[in-house]
Amino acid sequence: MGLSLCLVLSPLTAELQGCSAEGIADGSVLGRMEIGHMAMEPLFFKNATLNAAGLERAIEWTEDRIQAARIQVPAGAQLFTRDADVWALAHASGVAQAERPVLHVDAVEQSFSRLVMQSMGQASPQEALPATASFFATVVFVRELMHHLHFPQIQLLGAPATSHALP
C-alpha cells in the first residue's frame, strides 16, 4: 500500500497532507493549492449562477492553480478526506450510502457531465445537482485534482458533516 494523503479543503485553499489510513494527519504537507470555493465563487459562479462560459473559465483557473502548486504525488498514493463538500459530491454521485464510501473518478466525471448539462440549461429536474456556488466549485476542483494528480479515487472518512455545498 502506498502513501496515504488527506485532502483538506478550506474556503480559500486546499492541502494534501500526510495521514494514516484512518485519516489522522501526521503534520506533513505535501502540497498547498491557492484554491477554494470562496476564491472561485465571485469569479465564476456569482450569485450561484452556472453557465458554460463560467464553467470553462473555472476549469482553466483551477488547472493553473493545481499546476502552479507543483505537487509531486508518489506513485500509489491513496487519497482520503473528511471534507463535507466532497461528501456532498459523493452524495450527489450516489456513492455516499456505502459503509466505507469511495468516490471514483468515473463518478466524478459523471457528476461533472451533469454539471455541464445543467450549465447549458439541458439538465432534467431529476438530474439537477445542488445549485450552490460552493458545490459547483467542489465538482470542478475535485475533477481537476483527480485528473492532474492521477488519483483514481477518494476514500471518504467519518460521517458526512453539514456542508455549505448542500442546498
C-alpha positions, 0 to 999 in steps of 0.5 A: 500500500502506498502513501496515504494523503488527506485532502483538506479543503478550506474556503480559500485553499486546499492541502494534501497532507500526510495521514494514516489510513484512518485519516489522522494527519501526521503534520506533513504537507505535501502540497498547498493549492491557492484554491477554494470555493470562496476564491472561485465563487465571485469569479465564476459562479456569482450569485450561484449562477452556472453557465458554460462560459463560467464553467470553462473559465473555472476549469482553466483557473483551477488547472493553473492553480493545481499546476502552479502548486507543483505537487509531486504525488508518489506513485500509489498514493491513496487519497482520503478526506473528511471534507463535507463538500466532497461528501456532498459530491459523493452524495450527489454521485450516489456513492455516499450510502456505502459503509466505507464510501469511495468516490471514483473518478468515473463518478466524478466525471459523471457528476461533472457531465451533469454539471455541464448539462445543467450549465447549458440549461439541458439538465432534467429536474431529476438530474439537477445537482445542488445549485450552490456556488460552493458545490459547483466549485467542489465538482470542478476542483475535485475533477481537476485534482483527480485528473492532474494528480492521477488519483483514481479515487477518494476514500471518504472518512467519518460521517458526512458533516453539514456542508455549505455545498448542500442546498 
